[in-house]
């Protein structure tokens, strides 16, 4: 599902216009991004938590040349799913 399809789905479920739903999605993305930039975590109860994590610098290897390279430390976004989301997905998991 892409952003346009998500907006359409939200519009149908919430009885909003597609443009209103897309505006709401854009506002959510901007709010989460700004909170992560400020070092805050964003928790949506029943869905999950978005947070920024520090990734330490490390030594890597160029796969084409085999040359050793230094990879700089960085801050990366992370998502930890909530229990309700995990439970919803486990109901659809294939059984052996």
C-alpha positions as CSV (number, residue, x, y, z in Angstrom):
1,X,0.0,0.0,0.0
2,X,1.4,3.4,-0.9
3,X,0.6,6.8,0.5
4,X,-2.2,7.5,-2.0
5,X,-3.9,4.1,-1.3
6,X,-3.5,4.8,2.4
7,X,-5.2,8.2,2.0
8,X,-8.0,6.6,0.1
9,X,-8.5,3.9,2.7
10,X,-8.6,6.4,5.5
11,X,-11.0,8.6,3.6
12,X,-13.4,5.7,3.2
13,X,-13.2,4.6,6.8
14,X,-13.4,8.0,8.4
15,X,-15.8,9.6,5.9
16,X,-13.3,12.4,5.0
17,X,-12.4,13.6,1.6
18,X,-9.3,12.1,0.1
19,X,-7.5,15.4,0.3
20,X,-8.4,15.8,4.0
21,X,-7.1,12.3,4.6
22,X,-3.9,13.0,2.8
23,X,-3.5,16.2,4.8
24,X,-3.9,14.3,8.0
25,X,-1.3,11.7,6.9
26,X,1.1,14.6,6.0
27,X,0.5,16.2,9.4
28,X,1.2,12.9,11.1
29,X,4.4,12.3,9.2
30,X,5.6,15.9,9.9
31,X,4.7,15.7,13.6
32,X,6.5,12.3,14.1
33,X,9.6,13.6,12.1
34,X,9.8,16.8,14.2
35,X,9.4,14.9,17.5
36,X,12.2,12.5,16.5
37,X,14.4,15.4,15.5
38,X,13.8,16.8,19.0
39,X,14.9,13.5,20.6
40,X,11.4,12.5,21.6
41,X,9.7,9.2,21.2
42,X,6.2,9.0,19.7
43,X,3.9,6.3,21.1
44,X,0.6,5.5,19.5
45,X,-1.2,3.2,22.0
46,X,-2.0,-0.1,20.4
47,X,0.1,0.6,17.3
48,X,3.7,1.2,18.4
49,X,6.5,3.6,19.2
50,X,8.7,5.6,16.9
51,X,12.1,6.6,18.3
52,X,15.5,7.8,17.2
53,X,18.4,5.5,18.0
54,X,22.1,6.2,18.0
55,X,24.1,3.9,15.7
56,X,27.7,3.8,16.6
57,X,30.4,4.3,14.0
58,X,32.0,1.1,12.7
59,X,34.4,-0.4,10.2
60,X,32.9,-1.8,7.1
61,X,34.1,-3.3,3.8
62,X,33.5,-2.1,0.3
63,X,32.0,-5.3,-1.4
64,X,33.4,-4.5,-4.8
65,X,37.0,-3.8,-3.8
66,X,37.2,-5.5,-0.4
67,X,38.7,-2.2,0.9
68,X,38.1,-1.3,4.6
69,X,36.1,1.8,5.2
70,X,35.0,3.7,8.2
71,X,31.2,4.2,8.6
72,X,30.3,7.3,10.6
73,X,28.1,7.2,13.6
74,X,24.5,8.3,12.9
75,X,21.0,8.7,14.3
76,X,18.4,6.4,12.7
77,X,14.6,6.1,13.0
78,X,13.2,3.0,14.6
79,X,9.8,1.5,15.1
80,X,8.8,-0.9,17.9
81,X,5.3,-2.4,17.2
82,X,2.8,-2.5,20.1
83,X,1.2,-5.6,21.5
84,X,-2.1,-5.0,19.7
85,X,-0.4,-4.7,16.3
86,X,1.7,-7.9,17.0
87,X,-1.4,-9.7,18.1
88,X,-3.4,-8.7,15.0
89,X,-0.6,-9.9,12.7
90,X,-0.1,-13.2,14.6
91,X,-3.8,-14.1,13.9
92,X,-2.9,-14.1,10.2
93,X,0.4,-15.9,10.5
94,X,0.6,-19.2,8.5
95,X,0.6,-22.3,10.7
96,X,2.8,-25.3,10.1
